[in-house]
Each structure stands twice: as structure tokens, then as C-alpha cells.
Amino acid sequence: MGSSPRAFLSFSNSKFTGGKMMIAPKADPTDGWIEYVRWGPIGRLGLLWNFPSLFTGTHIEHRRASRAGAKRIEFNLDAPMNVLVDGEILRLDCRSLEILPAALEVAV
């Protein structure tokens, strides 16, 4: 018995996830916008067939993909959910996302 197709959602402020996967090819970490990418619903076979496009960013050209930029994203969820954050699965009660300019200092 197969699982039903699911949609993938990504909220990013940079192009790459997991090192080389260009999940949000239009994202710019300096512009203060969150890049929202939705792909699907797409089943396992569709995902496998299109998997290479995740590394080139061309998955956003798929007929079942969409993308947009936002300054703030609001969620209306009934309960906490599992979320993948920088490679770690966290159970979060998400209410909103927004970019905080200059909130992180990077020392080189």
C-alpha cells in the first residue's frame, strides 16, 4: 500500500540546503526576505524522477512548484509539528517566521 503524494514546503533565506541542494534558488541572505518554495503534491516516483533538479534549482520550474518572497509568514496550526531545521528534526509550535536583519554576527 503506497502513501499519498505530499507537498514539500521550504522557507529559506539562502539558496542552498544540505550543502549542495539549491532548494530556494532565488533566495538572497542579504535582502531581508524569506523565500517560500512549495513543490507538489508529488509522489515518491515523481520525487525520484525529478530529484536531480533539486541540485540545479530547476525544480521551481516544475508545473507543481511555486515560489514567492515574504517579509513575514504567519501559520495557523492546530498543534506542534515536526520541522526540519538545518538538518535537525525539531517539534515546534510555529506561529510565524520573519527575518531579523543583522541579528547574527559572523566572525571570520
Secondary structure by P-SEA (a helix, b strand, c coil): ccccbbbbbbbbccccccccccccccccccccbbbbbbcccccaaaaaaaaaaaaacccccccccccccccbbbbbccbbbbbbcccccccccccccccccccccccc
